[in-house]
Amino acid sequence: MDSTGKVLIVDSSWYVPLPLKEYAISRVTVYFYSNGWIPIKYCSLQKAILLHQKANLEGKEILLFPVNLDPNQFSNSFK
């Protein structure tokens, strides 16, 4: 969706659509990275997306992961 509220169609291999409505209540972990992944909150995917957007507007970066995935197990691949 652009700033006018129109839905944009993106033709890109990098495009990842938002999850379907039935996944909105799925639980995720919100992480911040500072010399390692730091879990900061557990919440529903819907709330986590809103939190991500708010953080992004403030120039902060947070990432969302499923609760059963610990990104610290893969931290070398992000460096």
Backbone torsions as a table, in degrees:
resi	resn	phi	psi	omega
1	MET	NA	133.9	179.2
2	ASP	-92.2	-176.4	-175.4
3	SER	-66.6	-16.5	178.4
4	THR	-90.5	-5.2	179.9
5	GLY	94.2	0.6	178.3
6	LYS	-79.8	141.2	178.3
7	VAL	-78.2	130.1	178.9
8	LEU	-98.2	138.2	174.0
9	ILE	-97.4	121.0	-176.8
10	VAL	-108.1	125.2	177.2
11	ASP	-108.6	85.2	-175.3
12	SER	-149.5	144.2	175.9
13	SER	-69.7	-14.8	179.5
14	TRP	-90.3	-7.0	-177.9
15	TYR	-70.1	125.6	176.1
16	VAL	-124.2	112.4	-177.8
17	PRO	-68.6	155.6	174.1
18	LEU	-64.1	151.4	-178.3
19	PRO	-64.9	157.0	177.2
20	LEU	-65.4	157.8	-175.6
21	LYS	-54.4	-36.3	-177.0
22	GLU	-67.3	-13.6	177.4
23	TYR	-95.5	-4.0	-175.5
24	ALA	-59.4	-30.2	-178.7
25	ILE	-94.4	0.9	176.6
26	SER	-59.8	143.6	-178.0
27	ARG	-86.1	135.4	177.5
28	VAL	-132.7	167.3	175.1
29	THR	-112.4	133.6	177.8
30	VAL	-96.4	127.3	-177.8
31	TYR	-120.7	150.4	171.6
32	PHE	-120.1	145.7	-179.9
33	TYR	-107.7	123.6	174.2
34	SER	-153.2	93.7	-174.6
35	ASN	57.0	26.5	-179.0
36	GLY	147.0	160.3	-179.4
37	TRP	-80.5	126.5	-177.7
38	ILE	-115.7	115.1	177.2
39	PRO	-71.4	130.8	-178.8
40	ILE	-116.2	-16.8	-178.0
41	LYS	-168.7	145.4	168.5
42	TYR	-107.6	134.5	177.0
43	CYS	-163.2	178.2	177.7
44	SER	-71.0	156.1	179.5
45	LEU	-59.0	-40.0	179.6
46	GLN	-59.6	-47.6	178.7
47	LYS	-67.4	-36.4	-179.5
48	ALA	-65.7	-38.1	177.3
49	ILE	-64.0	-42.6	177.2
50	LEU	-63.0	-41.8	177.9
51	LEU	-63.7	-40.7	178.5
52	HIS	-61.8	-44.7	179.9
53	GLN	-63.5	-42.0	178.9
54	LYS	-64.3	-44.9	178.9
55	ALA	-62.0	-40.9	179.6
56	ASN	-61.2	-41.3	177.9
57	LEU	-63.0	-28.1	179.6
58	GLU	-93.1	8.7	177.5
59	GLY	77.7	17.5	179.0
60	LYS	-103.9	152.8	177.4
61	GLU	-120.9	123.6	173.4
62	ILE	-127.8	155.0	179.1
63	LEU	-125.8	151.6	-178.4
64	LEU	-111.9	135.4	178.5
65	PHE	-134.5	151.5	172.7
66	PRO	-59.2	150.6	-176.4
67	VAL	-63.5	-24.0	-178.4
68	ASN	-92.0	11.8	178.4
69	LEU	-120.7	122.6	177.5
70	ASP	-103.0	107.8	-177.2
71	PRO	-64.7	-15.8	177.3
72	ASN	-66.3	-21.9	175.7
73	GLN	-69.7	-20.5	-177.4
74	PHE	-118.1	16.8	-171.5
75	SER	-59.7	-28.9	179.3
76	ASN	-65.7	-28.2	-177.7
77	SER	-76.7	-10.3	-179.8
78	PHE	-97.3	-5.3	-176.2
79	LYS	-90.1	NA	NA
